[in-house]
Amino acid sequence: MPAPLPDGEVPDLIDVGANLTHESFRDDLADVLRRAARCGVRRLVVTGTSLDASRAALDLAMVHPGTLWATAGIHPHVAAGYDDATEEVLRNLLRHPLVVAAGECGLDYHRDYSPRDAQRAAFARQVELAGASGRPLFLHQRDAHQDFLAILREQGSSLPAGVAHCFTGGPQEMEAYLDLGLHIGITGWICDERRAADLRSAVPALPLDRVLVETDCPYLLPRSIRPPPPGRRNEPGMLPEVVRMLAAYMGVSPEVLASAATRNAEVLFGLSAAPH
Ligand SMILES: [Zn+2]
């Protein structure tokens, strides 16, 4: 379990990507949130990935106002079911003040759980919807960089703000997203010495005013956590480990990175001040 730090040494952190509606949190969410708070993570954005998951994320946010917020969107894995009725439900969810981003949406050609043309259509419609709803985008992309860029570029100057969530790419990919005005969300991927070479070479050029940090829990347990917790479940209390590792590769102190990332999340998602 993440070790609590003494009072006053805990930086204020926001986990912008927490899949807290995942079944692995069903039995102990209150404990998970308590541990997170002890580690400085007192505000979290719960990721919505389908209509049901987005509704569930909003339900959770309503139970924990000031601590949890939600996103509403259709993940590329389930994009095949996207239709006018889906969009109407999303549009309504996005009107709720606790729903602070449109997504998780994007393209995933790694798994290809939905046909690629369906993925592109659902993604393009959600980009439009984000703009019409005045909400930033919460973006997912895997093995689909060129098509993903093309859909975002089609928007031209009306592209909403957003975050390339769980960014794992190299310097060129990052530069393309920064050019579009996007924020970059960094997860525990940065802690994985087996596969983080590209990402580690990109983050020295990541400006402090564009960085966000996230756990993507229960996935992506930072590999540098030793020993790993039983069941290897990731949780928001692990976020300081992401900050520590990312700061080392960005060449800044963890404190400087933490305050920048927190400020960026507050502004991008319009979050209220941390609870006391
Ligand atoms: Zn994702």
Boltz pocket constraint, residues with backbone or C-beta under 6 A from the ligand:
constraints:
  - pocket:
      binder: B
      contacts: [[A, 104], [A, 139], [A, 140], [A, 141], [A, 165], [A, 166]]
      max_distance: 6.0
